Amino acid sequence: MADAFEVGDAVQLKGGGPSMTVERIEKDEVLCSWPDGKKIHEKIFAAGALKKSGPSSGVVTLVRG
């Protein structure tokens, strides 16, 4: 199921919540990040708990370097 997502995709929990960015995919687990004020949160979710968000969701894509 994680194949439905790609790194950089905008996603959201099926039950609602903030728009997040896919950072990494491993099997059926997806590492997502999202901003909350000045802090960036990261959490691993089961792929089945996520859905893709629309492009106008206001998601911030993190660039690490």
C-alpha positions as a printed Julia matrix, in Angstrom:
65×3 Matrix{Float64}:
  0.0    0.0    0.0
  2.93   2.36   0.63
  3.57   2.22  -3.13
  0.66   4.65  -3.5
  2.85   7.37  -1.94
  6.09   8.97  -3.06
  8.59  11.1   -1.14
  7.4   14.7   -1.29
  3.7   13.83  -1.55
  1.24  15.85   0.5
 -0.76  13.51   2.75
 -3.22  13.66   5.61
 -4.58  11.12   8.08
 -7.85   9.64   6.83
 -9.44  10.75  10.1
 -8.28  14.35   9.61
 -5.42  16.39  10.98
 -2.68  18.56   9.55
 -1.36  18.27   6.03
  2.01  16.5    6.07
  4.88  15.79   3.69
  6.1   12.25   3.02
  9.79  12.11   3.95
 10.54   8.37   3.71
  8.71   5.13   2.9
  9.68   1.73   4.29
  7.39  -1.21   3.53
  3.97  -0.17   4.86
  5.28   2.62   7.08
  5.49   6.25   6.03
  7.6    8.89   7.8
  5.77  12.22   7.6
  6.68  15.73   8.71
  4.61  18.83   9.27
  5.19  22.32  10.65
  3.59  23.63  13.83
  4.65  27.19  14.33
  8.44  27.17  14.51
  8.7   23.44  15.26
  8.78  20.62  12.69
  7.17  17.36  13.79
  7.98  13.93  12.39
  6.1   10.68  12.93
  5.8    7.26  11.31
  2.3    6.24  10.23
  0.88   3.07   8.73
  0.34   3.68   5.02
 -3.28   2.54   5.33
 -4.01   5.41   7.74
 -3.04   8.06   5.16
 -4.59   9.64   2.08
 -3.11  12.03  -0.46
 -3.93  15.72   0.01
 -4.69  18.15  -2.78
 -1.93  20.4   -4.13
 -3.54  23.47  -2.58
 -3.28  22.09   0.96
 -0.58  24.55   2.03
  1.94  21.83   2.77
  5.49  22.99   3.35
  8.08  20.7    1.77
 11.27  20.48   3.79
 14.61  20.67   2.04
 17.45  19.2    4.03
 21.01  19.73   3.04
